[in-house]
Structures are given as C-alpha cells and as structure tokens.
Amino acid sequence: MTAEDRAHLRRATTDDAGIIAALNEHVQRLHVDALPAQFVTVDRAAAETFFSAQLADEGNIVWIAEVGGQPVGYLYAVEAHRGVNPFTTEQHTLYIHHLAVDPAVRRRGVGSAMVAAAETYARAHGLSGLRLDSWLFNAEAHAFFRGLGFDPVITRFARDL
C-alpha cells in the first residue's frame, strides 16, 4: 500500500456538510432498505442542512477520511457524560453516532483509521471508552466492530403498535 492509498484524516469544518451528506447516502440507503418503516430516504439538501448544524456545534467531533485527496468516509461522534446514580457508575465516553466509508474503498483501513482517531481523541480527553449502536441487520458492521475489539453489551427490543 502506497502513501497515496492510505487514509488521511482531518477534522471536518462546516464547509464539509455537503461532502458528509453525500458520504452518508449509501449508509442511509442500507437502513431504508432494511427498515422502511423506521428510516426515510433523505433529500441531499436536507442532509446537508442537518450536517451543517452538527458541524457548527463545537461539542461534535467529526473527521473526514480522504484517499488520494478524495473524501471517502466520515466519523461523527460526541463526548457522552453520565453521572453516577444508585444503579450505575459515572461514565465518560466517546459516542460514535455515524461511521461511513465509501463501499469502493472498504477493507483498505479507512474505517479502522477513523476509529483509531476516535480512540486517540478519547484517551487524550480522559474518556473511558468508545460506544456506538448498530442495527441488527448490519452484520457487516458488527463483524468490523468486533474485529476492532468492540463487544455487544445490550439488546434493545421493539414492539410496534
């Protein structure tokens, strides 16, 4: 693998909202196809507006991955803090809301590089771990996360009325 083939990560800015909206489309389509009663096809302009607002919020941490100077993925996360209560310990983690990699460059280390950046950020900020949710239908993502040392820890049940 040449230096040109490796993922270069940079922090996203509000100017990247359109890039992130485009990178999100294949992931959203996967969700719509699997659970059309839960997810909707998103208009690119609406997604861009959403991501612009997220990028303007300094509490959100977003990286863009580029290969050969082209954007190929993004990771969107936020620090999550939960105080101690009678039932659980205090927790300070980095919650990954979105992780998307262009299917054309999967299995080339792009997703792993973004998760490594999230881990580096979490360690540097004194956070105790990374957390994320993944829908049951997304077996490919589950294998990816398990390969990076993530363990499933909760199952959410749903019953529509």
TIGUKE-100111 format. One record per residue: residue in three letters; x negated, z negated, y negated of N, C-alpha, C, CB in turn. Coordinates in Angstrom, 3 decimals. Glycine has a CB too. Layout:
(ALA (X Z Y) (X Z Y) (X Z Y) (X Z Y))
...
END
This chain:
(MET (-0.856 0.000 1.181) (0.000 0.000 0.000) (-0.898 0.000 -1.239) (0.972 -1.237 -0.001))
(THR (-0.692 0.945 -2.114) (-1.489 1.027 -3.336) (-0.891 0.134 -4.412) (-1.578 2.483 -3.834))
(ALA (-1.671 -0.089 -5.464) (-1.175 -0.894 -6.590) (0.081 -0.263 -7.186) (-2.267 -1.040 -7.678))
(GLU (0.152 1.054 -7.148) (1.320 1.778 -7.671) (2.587 1.461 -6.864) (1.055 3.296 -7.655))
(ASP (2.405 1.167 -5.566) (3.540 0.892 -4.682) (4.020 -0.549 -4.749) (3.172 1.224 -3.267))
(ARG (3.206 -1.443 -5.283) (3.564 -2.862 -5.329) (4.574 -3.132 -6.441) (2.309 -3.728 -5.532))
(ALA (5.377 -4.138 -6.208) (6.360 -4.529 -7.216) (5.666 -5.265 -8.354) (7.467 -5.413 -6.594))
(HIS (5.989 -4.865 -9.552) (5.552 -5.569 -10.760) (6.798 -6.262 -11.304) (4.895 -4.579 -11.839))
(LEU (6.686 -7.567 -11.572) (7.830 -8.315 -12.087) (7.643 -8.621 -13.556) (8.033 -9.609 -11.301))
(ARG (8.747 -8.594 -14.268) (8.749 -9.005 -15.672) (10.057 -9.715 -15.955) (8.556 -7.783 -16.629))
(ARG (10.020 -10.601 -16.942) (11.257 -11.263 -17.352) (12.129 -10.246 -18.077) (10.965 -12.503 -18.263))
(ALA (13.389 -10.280 -17.777) (14.343 -9.362 -18.398) (14.671 -9.816 -19.812) (15.627 -9.262 -17.559))
(THR (15.033 -8.858 -20.642) (15.499 -9.119 -22.005) (16.912 -8.552 -22.141) (14.528 -8.488 -23.075))
(THR (17.539 -8.820 -23.265) (18.897 -8.297 -23.479) (18.919 -6.769 -23.436) (19.454 -8.790 -24.827))
(ASP (17.790 -6.134 -23.701) (17.725 -4.670 -23.624) (17.864 -4.151 -22.193) (16.416 -4.180 -24.215))
(ASP (17.742 -5.034 -21.210) (17.787 -4.633 -19.805) (19.180 -4.700 -19.187) (16.859 -5.492 -19.013))
(ALA (20.198 -5.019 -19.956) (21.545 -5.182 -19.394) (22.011 -3.926 -18.660) (22.538 -5.529 -20.503))
(GLY (21.762 -2.762 -19.207) (22.169 -1.514 -18.560) (21.429 -1.272 -17.257) (21.944 -0.347 -19.494))
(ILE (20.149 -1.605 -17.232) (19.348 -1.459 -16.013) (19.900 -2.362 -14.920) (17.860 -1.792 -16.286))
(ILE (20.181 -3.605 -15.282) (20.693 -4.558 -14.294) (22.079 -4.137 -13.815) (20.742 -5.983 -14.889))
(ALA (22.921 -3.663 -14.719) (24.252 -3.187 -14.318) (24.130 -2.058 -13.298) (25.055 -2.709 -15.551))
(ALA (23.198 -1.147 -13.517) (23.000 -0.041 -12.576) (22.474 -0.547 -11.237) (22.032 0.994 -13.162))
(LEU (21.517 -1.474 -11.265) (20.951 -2.013 -10.028) (21.977 -2.825 -9.236) (19.737 -2.882 -10.343))
(ASN (22.956 -3.370 -9.926) (23.979 -4.186 -9.276) (25.010 -3.350 -8.520) (24.680 -5.042 -10.304))
(GLU (25.145 -2.079 -8.856) (26.246 -1.274 -8.325) (26.283 -1.211 -6.803) (26.157 0.116 -8.869))
(HIS (25.145 -1.014 -6.143) (25.185 -0.899 -4.679) (25.554 -2.228 -4.025) (23.830 -0.414 -4.145))
(VAL (25.128 -3.341 -4.617) (25.479 -4.655 -4.073) (26.972 -4.911 -4.260) (24.645 -5.776 -4.754))
(GLN (27.480 -4.584 -5.435) (28.907 -4.775 -5.685) (29.739 -3.908 -4.752) (29.244 -4.455 -7.145))
(ARG (29.282 -2.680 -4.524) (29.999 -1.774 -3.619) (30.045 -2.360 -2.195) (29.319 -0.373 -3.607))
(LEU (28.947 -2.954 -1.754) (28.907 -3.615 -0.445) (29.974 -4.705 -0.366) (27.506 -4.216 -0.180))
(HIS (30.102 -5.492 -1.439) (31.087 -6.572 -1.477) (32.517 -6.025 -1.513) (30.839 -7.470 -2.693))
(VAL (32.751 -4.998 -2.305) (34.090 -4.398 -2.392) (34.499 -3.818 -1.039) (34.127 -3.295 -3.482))
(ASP (33.565 -3.126 -0.380) (33.878 -2.526 0.922) (34.217 -3.591 1.963) (32.700 -1.678 1.411))
(ALA (33.520 -4.724 1.915) (33.732 -5.776 2.911) (34.967 -6.622 2.623) (32.516 -6.669 2.981))
(LEU (35.208 -6.913 1.352) (36.314 -7.806 0.977) (37.055 -7.260 -0.248) (35.784 -9.237 0.690))
(PRO (37.831 -6.192 -0.069) (38.508 -5.594 -1.221) (39.551 -6.494 -1.874) (39.160 -4.324 -0.804))
(ALA (40.041 -7.500 -1.177) (40.990 -8.434 -1.785) (40.274 -9.452 -2.671) (41.796 -9.157 -0.699))
(GLN (38.975 -9.570 -2.507) (38.186 -10.557 -3.247) (37.390 -9.927 -4.395) (37.235 -11.273 -2.298))
(PHE (36.876 -8.720 -4.183) (35.976 -8.086 -5.148) (36.573 -6.794 -5.687) (34.615 -7.806 -4.507))
(VAL (36.151 -6.413 -6.875) (36.649 -5.192 -7.511) (35.481 -4.269 -7.852) (37.463 -5.530 -8.787))
(THR (35.795 -2.983 -7.909) (34.815 -2.024 -8.394) (34.644 -2.271 -9.882) (35.252 -0.543 -8.101))
(VAL (33.411 -2.433 -10.305) (33.134 -2.807 -11.689) (32.780 -1.576 -12.509) (31.996 -3.839 -11.756))
(ASP (33.395 -1.469 -13.655) (33.058 -0.439 -14.623) (31.656 -0.734 -15.160) (34.112 -0.380 -15.782))
(ARG (30.799 0.283 -15.226) (29.410 0.082 -15.661) (29.343 -0.573 -17.035) (28.662 1.419 -15.689))
(ALA (30.193 -0.158 -17.970) (30.167 -0.740 -19.322) (30.538 -2.221 -19.286) (31.131 0.021 -20.257))
(ALA (31.516 -2.581 -18.465) (31.906 -3.991 -18.347) (30.776 -4.810 -17.736) (33.184 -4.133 -17.497))
(ALA (30.113 -4.251 -16.732) (28.979 -4.949 -16.118) (27.851 -5.117 -17.127) (28.475 -4.185 -14.876))
(GLU (27.607 -4.091 -17.916) (26.551 -4.177 -18.931) (26.868 -5.265 -19.957) (26.371 -2.819 -19.637))
(THR (28.125 -5.358 -20.366) (28.538 -6.409 -21.302) (28.332 -7.787 -20.680) (30.016 -6.224 -21.712))
(PHE (28.715 -7.937 -19.420) (28.527 -9.208 -18.713) (27.048 -9.582 -18.667) (29.099 -9.123 -17.283))
(PHE (26.211 -8.647 -18.231) (24.787 -8.958 -18.101) (24.125 -9.175 -19.457) (24.074 -7.842 -17.354))
(SER (24.593 -8.499 -20.478) (24.062 -8.729 -21.822) (24.285 -10.178 -22.237) (24.719 -7.773 -22.840))
(ALA (25.477 -10.701 -21.955) (25.780 -12.101 -22.282) (24.916 -13.051 -21.457) (27.274 -12.402 -22.042))
(GLN (24.714 -12.738 -20.176) (23.879 -13.601 -19.333) (22.437 -13.604 -19.828) (23.934 -13.140 -17.864))
(LEU (21.943 -12.448 -20.218) (20.562 -12.341 -20.696) (20.370 -13.026 -22.042) (20.155 -10.880 -20.803))
(ALA (21.418 -13.100 -22.838) (21.328 -13.772 -24.141) (21.309 -15.289 -23.989) (22.499 -13.356 -25.036))
(ASP (21.767 -15.792 -22.859) (21.799 -17.232 -22.593) (20.424 -17.671 -22.109) (22.899 -17.590 -21.543))
(GLU (19.737 -18.466 -22.903) (18.374 -18.876 -22.563) (18.309 -19.735 -21.306) (17.767 -19.629 -23.716))
(GLY (19.432 -20.252 -20.840) (19.453 -21.033 -19.608) (19.352 -20.181 -18.350) (20.704 -21.849 -19.553))
(ASN (19.553 -18.881 -18.488) (19.477 -17.980 -17.344) (18.071 -17.415 -17.218) (20.504 -16.843 -17.475))
(ILE (17.616 -17.294 -15.991) (16.291 -16.757 -15.697) (16.506 -15.461 -14.937) (15.407 -17.775 -14.874))
(VAL (16.011 -14.356 -15.482) (16.232 -13.054 -14.854) (14.915 -12.282 -14.832) (17.335 -12.246 -15.609))
(TRP (14.572 -11.784 -13.655) (13.405 -10.917 -13.507) (13.869 -9.523 -13.135) (12.424 -11.472 -12.440))
(ILE (13.109 -8.544 -13.606) (13.264 -7.150 -13.199) (12.038 -6.819 -12.356) (13.408 -6.170 -14.449))
(ALA (12.247 -6.163 -11.223) (11.139 -5.671 -10.403) (11.008 -4.173 -10.648) (11.367 -5.980 -8.876))
(GLU (9.775 -3.734 -10.847) (9.504 -2.311 -11.049) (8.466 -1.850 -10.031) (9.013 -2.035 -12.504))
(VAL (8.648 -0.649 -9.540) (7.661 0.003 -8.682) (7.372 1.352 -9.317) (8.172 0.153 -7.187))
(GLY (6.107 1.618 -9.559) (5.744 2.874 -10.215) (6.366 3.016 -11.586) (6.152 4.038 -9.361))
(GLY (6.590 1.893 -12.261) (7.169 1.907 -13.599) (8.680 2.050 -13.635) (6.569 3.004 -14.375))
(GLN (9.319 2.147 -12.471) (10.774 2.307 -12.402) (11.438 1.007 -11.948) (11.147 3.458 -11.443))
(PRO (12.525 0.585 -12.606) (13.226 -0.623 -12.163) (13.865 -0.403 -10.794) (14.300 -1.033 -13.191))
(VAL (13.609 -1.349 -9.876) (14.122 -1.212 -8.510) (14.837 -2.467 -8.017) (12.989 -0.876 -7.567))
(GLY (14.851 -3.523 -8.830) (15.518 -4.740 -8.397) (15.593 -5.761 -9.505) (14.814 -5.328 -7.208))
(TYR (16.434 -6.765 -9.283) (16.511 -7.878 -10.230) (16.903 -9.143 -9.495) (17.517 -7.576 -11.362))
(LEU (16.524 -10.259 -10.074) (16.926 -11.581 -9.594) (17.432 -12.343 -10.804) (15.735 -12.345 -8.879))
(TYR (18.623 -12.925 -10.668) (19.278 -13.676 -11.742) (19.522 -15.084 -11.232) (20.623 -12.993 -12.198))
(ALA (18.966 -16.079 -11.936) (19.045 -17.469 -11.482) (19.261 -18.405 -12.662) (17.770 -17.864 -10.719))
(VAL (19.565 -19.657 -12.337) (19.760 -20.691 -13.352) (19.338 -22.029 -12.752) (21.252 -20.736 -13.846))
(GLU (18.776 -22.883 -13.580) (18.483 -24.238 -13.126) (19.804 -24.969 -12.930) (17.563 -24.997 -14.142))
(ALA (19.924 -25.639 -11.802) (21.149 -26.383 -11.483) (20.792 -27.852 -11.303) (21.843 -25.817 -10.196))
(HIS (21.465 -28.693 -12.057) (21.190 -30.129 -12.003) (22.468 -30.864 -11.617) (20.642 -30.651 -13.368))
(ARG (22.333 -31.720 -10.616) (23.463 -32.547 -10.203) (22.973 -33.987 -10.151) (24.049 -32.087 -8.812))
(GLY (23.661 -34.827 -10.875) (23.279 -36.231 -10.928) (23.614 -36.966 -9.645) (23.954 -36.907 -12.089))
(VAL (22.980 -38.103 -9.495) (23.250 -38.952 -8.342) (24.678 -39.479 -8.434) (22.232 -40.123 -8.262))
(ASN (25.305 -39.634 -7.288) (26.624 -40.260 -7.231) (26.678 -41.081 -5.942) (27.786 -39.182 -7.283))
(PRO (27.768 -41.756 -5.665) (27.799 -42.599 -4.464) (27.618 -41.834 -3.146) (29.097 -43.342 -4.418))
(PHE (27.710 -40.501 -3.181) (27.702 -39.727 -1.944) (26.488 -38.830 -1.756) (28.915 -38.898 -1.886))
(THR (25.811 -38.473 -2.852) (24.678 -37.549 -2.744) (23.527 -37.998 -3.636) (25.109 -36.122 -3.117))
(THR (22.382 -37.455 -3.327) (21.206 -37.721 -4.147) (21.220 -36.821 -5.377) (19.910 -37.509 -3.332))
(GLU (20.401 -37.173 -6.344) (20.214 -36.318 -7.514) (19.505 -35.046 -7.062) (19.399 -37.053 -8.637))
(GLN (19.927 -33.911 -7.608) (19.322 -32.641 -7.214) (19.044 -31.780 -8.434) (20.229 -31.892 -6.233))
(HIS (17.847 -31.225 -8.449) (17.431 -30.292 -9.500) (16.850 -29.078 -8.784) (16.375 -30.948 -10.505))
(THR (17.600 -27.992 -8.784) (17.202 -26.807 -8.027) (17.309 -25.555 -8.894) (18.068 -26.657 -6.762))
(LEU (16.799 -24.456 -8.374) (16.995 -23.157 -8.999) (18.021 -22.421 -8.153) (15.641 -22.346 -9.118))
(TYR (19.179 -22.130 -8.756) (20.256 -21.451 -8.048) (20.161 -19.953 -8.319) (21.645 -22.006 -8.476))
(ILE (20.022 -19.171 -7.258) (19.938 -17.716 -7.380) (21.355 -17.150 -7.308) (19.024 -17.098 -6.259))
(HIS (21.824 -16.626 -8.438) (23.159 -16.013 -8.487) (23.153 -14.626 -7.855) (23.655 -15.922 -9.937))
(HIS (22.169 -13.803 -8.220) (22.105 -12.420 -7.736) (20.675 -12.090 -7.328) (22.605 -11.424 -8.822))
(LEU (20.556 -11.311 -6.284) (19.291 -10.689 -5.895) (19.650 -9.300 -5.403) (18.515 -11.531 -4.787))
(ALA (19.136 -8.286 -6.061) (19.454 -6.910 -5.685) (18.180 -6.082 -5.671) (20.493 -6.295 -6.653))
(VAL (18.050 -5.266 -4.632) (16.924 -4.341 -4.508) (17.497 -2.972 -4.168) (15.891 -4.819 -3.416))
(ASP (17.028 -1.952 -4.864) (17.438 -0.578 -4.592) (17.195 -0.278 -3.110) (16.665 0.433 -5.506))
(PRO (18.211 0.210 -2.387) (18.029 0.488 -0.954) (16.853 1.422 -0.653) (19.292 1.091 -0.394))
(ALA (16.488 2.284 -1.587) (15.388 3.228 -1.361) (14.028 2.545 -1.256) (15.351 4.245 -2.477))
(VAL (13.916 1.307 -1.738) (12.616 0.616 -1.696) (12.681 -0.694 -0.916) (12.125 0.339 -3.111))
(ARG (13.714 -0.865 -0.132) (13.800 -2.089 0.674) (12.706 -2.111 1.726) (15.181 -2.207 1.345))
(ARG (12.373 -3.329 2.147) (11.346 -3.585 3.156) (9.952 -3.194 2.669) (11.672 -2.831 4.435))
(ARG (9.777 -3.269 1.348) (8.458 -2.999 0.761) (7.975 -4.187 -0.065) (8.506 -1.733 -0.114))
(GLY (8.613 -5.343 0.108) (8.138 -6.557 -0.542) (8.737 -6.853 -1.900) (6.697 -6.484 -0.683))
(VAL (9.669 -6.033 -2.361) (10.255 -6.231 -3.689) (11.074 -7.521 -3.730) (11.137 -5.026 -4.075))
(GLY (11.992 -7.683 -2.797) (12.811 -8.898 -2.759) (11.964 -10.137 -2.546) (13.857 -8.797 -1.661))
(SER (11.001 -10.045 -1.646) (10.108 -11.187 -1.390) (9.332 -11.565 -2.636) (9.135 -10.867 -0.251))
(ALA (8.882 -10.571 -3.393) (8.137 -10.849 -4.628) (9.021 -11.562 -5.647) (7.584 -9.542 -5.231))
(MET (10.285 -11.159 -5.736) (11.180 -11.813 -6.689) (11.482 -13.247 -6.267) (12.482 -11.020 -6.827))
(VAL (11.688 -13.476 -4.975) (11.935 -14.843 -4.509) (10.680 -15.691 -4.713) (12.362 -14.850 -3.012))
(ALA (9.503 -15.110 -4.501) (8.254 -15.849 -4.748) (8.142 -16.235 -6.219) (7.029 -15.005 -4.325))
(ALA (8.543 -15.342 -7.118) (8.526 -15.666 -8.550) (9.498 -16.798 -8.850) (8.878 -14.423 -9.396))
(ALA (10.661 -16.773 -8.213) (11.634 -17.851 -8.404) (11.067 -19.173 -7.903) (12.956 -17.528 -7.679))
(GLU (10.384 -19.142 -6.773) (9.780 -20.366 -6.240) (8.681 -20.884 -7.166) (9.210 -20.115 -4.835))
(THR (7.856 -19.984 -7.670) (6.804 -20.384 -8.609) (7.414 -21.028 -9.844) (5.940 -19.172 -9.011))
(TYR (8.470 -20.423 -10.371) (9.169 -20.978 -11.526) (9.696 -22.373 -11.193) (10.327 -20.049 -11.965))
(ALA (10.359 -22.509 -10.045) (10.955 -23.794 -9.657) (9.887 -24.877 -9.546) (11.708 -23.658 -8.323))
(ARG (8.779 -24.563 -8.911) (7.695 -25.545 -8.781) (7.141 -25.930 -10.153) (6.564 -24.984 -7.892))
(ALA (6.929 -24.936 -11.011) (6.364 -25.195 -12.340) (7.285 -26.049 -13.199) (6.077 -23.883 -13.050))
(HIS (8.582 -26.003 -12.918) (9.558 -26.764 -13.696) (10.031 -28.030 -12.982) (10.748 -25.892 -14.012))
(GLY (9.326 -28.414 -11.931) (9.634 -29.666 -11.246) (10.929 -29.665 -10.462) (9.682 -30.755 -12.225))
(LEU (11.402 -28.488 -10.071) (12.640 -28.396 -9.302) (12.335 -28.596 -7.819) (13.339 -27.031 -9.540))
(SER (13.316 -29.073 -7.079) (13.068 -29.444 -5.685) (13.313 -28.326 -4.683) (13.919 -30.605 -5.326))
(GLY (13.886 -27.211 -5.107) (14.125 -26.139 -4.154) (14.912 -24.997 -4.748) (14.842 -26.667 -2.959))
(LEU (15.148 -24.008 -3.912) (15.951 -22.844 -4.270) (17.262 -22.928 -3.497) (15.192 -21.503 -3.963))
(ARG (18.334 -22.499 -4.121) (19.646 -22.462 -3.476) (20.292 -21.115 -3.779) (20.554 -23.644 -3.961))
(LEU (21.139 -20.664 -2.873) (21.905 -19.434 -3.082) (23.061 -19.414 -2.108) (21.014 -18.170 -2.908))
(ASP (24.018 -18.560 -2.374) (25.142 -18.322 -1.473) (25.051 -16.883 -0.989) (26.518 -18.599 -2.178))
(SER (25.512 -16.640 0.229) (25.550 -15.288 0.772) (26.809 -15.152 1.622) (24.264 -14.973 1.610))
(TRP (27.551 -14.099 1.402) (28.804 -13.887 2.125) (28.525 -13.604 3.593) (29.604 -12.729 1.501))
(LEU (29.421 -14.045 4.459) (29.221 -13.929 5.902) (28.996 -12.495 6.369) (30.404 -14.504 6.620))
(PHE (29.601 -11.519 5.719) (29.470 -10.131 6.151) (28.075 -9.560 5.906) (30.490 -9.281 5.444))
(ASN (27.259 -10.233 5.114) (25.975 -9.669 4.704) (24.838 -10.123 5.633) (25.663 -10.070 3.255))
(ALA (24.902 -9.682 6.877) (23.916 -10.092 7.887) (22.497 -9.682 7.505) (24.274 -9.493 9.243))
(GLU (22.343 -8.543 6.850) (21.006 -8.100 6.440) (20.391 -9.090 5.451) (21.072 -6.689 5.812))
(ALA (21.185 -9.571 4.513) (20.684 -10.565 3.559) (20.357 -11.871 4.267) (21.712 -10.812 2.442))
(HIS (21.182 -12.255 5.223) (20.926 -13.503 5.954) (19.584 -13.435 6.664) (22.052 -13.784 6.970))
(ALA (19.292 -12.323 7.309) (18.012 -12.160 8.003) (16.860 -12.213 7.002) (17.982 -10.828 8.789))
(PHE (17.028 -11.579 5.858) (15.999 -11.598 4.814) (15.732 -13.028 4.357) (16.423 -10.723 3.613))
(PHE (16.788 -13.763 4.029) (16.608 -15.131 3.530) (16.021 -16.048 4.602) (17.945 -15.694 3.039))
(ARG (16.474 -15.919 5.821) (15.898 -16.735 6.895) (14.419 -16.419 7.071) (16.652 -16.502 8.220))
(GLY (14.057 -15.161 6.940) (12.654 -14.762 7.044) (11.785 -15.380 5.963) (12.541 -13.265 6.981))
(LEU (12.398 -15.761 4.851) (11.673 -16.407 3.753) (11.756 -17.928 3.829) (12.220 -15.930 2.414))
(GLY (12.330 -18.446 4.910) (12.370 -19.894 5.094) (13.626 -20.584 4.612) (11.233 -20.490 4.415))
(PHE (14.633 -19.824 4.199) (15.911 -20.426 3.813) (16.680 -20.805 5.076) (16.750 -19.449 2.925))
(ASP (17.387 -21.912 5.008) (18.236 -22.353 6.112) (19.685 -22.402 5.646) (17.783 -23.739 6.644))
(PRO (20.635 -21.954 6.492) (22.045 -22.127 6.136) (22.395 -23.608 6.227) (22.973 -21.278 7.066))
(VAL (23.105 -24.113 5.213) (23.395 -25.550 5.180) (24.873 -25.880 4.991) (22.608 -26.191 4.082))
(ILE (25.704 -24.897 4.713) (27.122 -25.177 4.503) (27.933 -23.942 4.889) (27.401 -25.585 3.021))
(THR (29.131 -24.172 5.366) (30.079 -23.096 5.625) (31.318 -23.384 4.798) (30.421 -22.973 7.155))
(ARG (31.777 -22.396 4.047) (32.991 -22.544 3.250) (34.121 -21.831 3.977) (32.802 -21.975 1.802))
(PHE (35.238 -22.495 4.127) (36.404 -21.904 4.764) (37.398 -21.481 3.688) (37.057 -22.897 5.762))
(ALA (38.141 -20.424 3.979) (39.148 -19.940 3.039) (40.435 -19.653 3.804) (38.651 -18.667 2.286))
(ARG (41.525 -19.871 3.126) (42.838 -19.546 3.688) (43.687 -19.005 2.551) (43.516 -20.802 4.369))
(ASP (43.979 -17.721 2.607) (44.800 -17.106 1.572) (46.265 -17.429 1.809) (44.584 -15.585 1.535))
(LEU (47.000 -17.563 0.734) (48.437 -17.844 0.819) (49.230 -16.683 0.263) (48.791 -19.137 0.066))
END
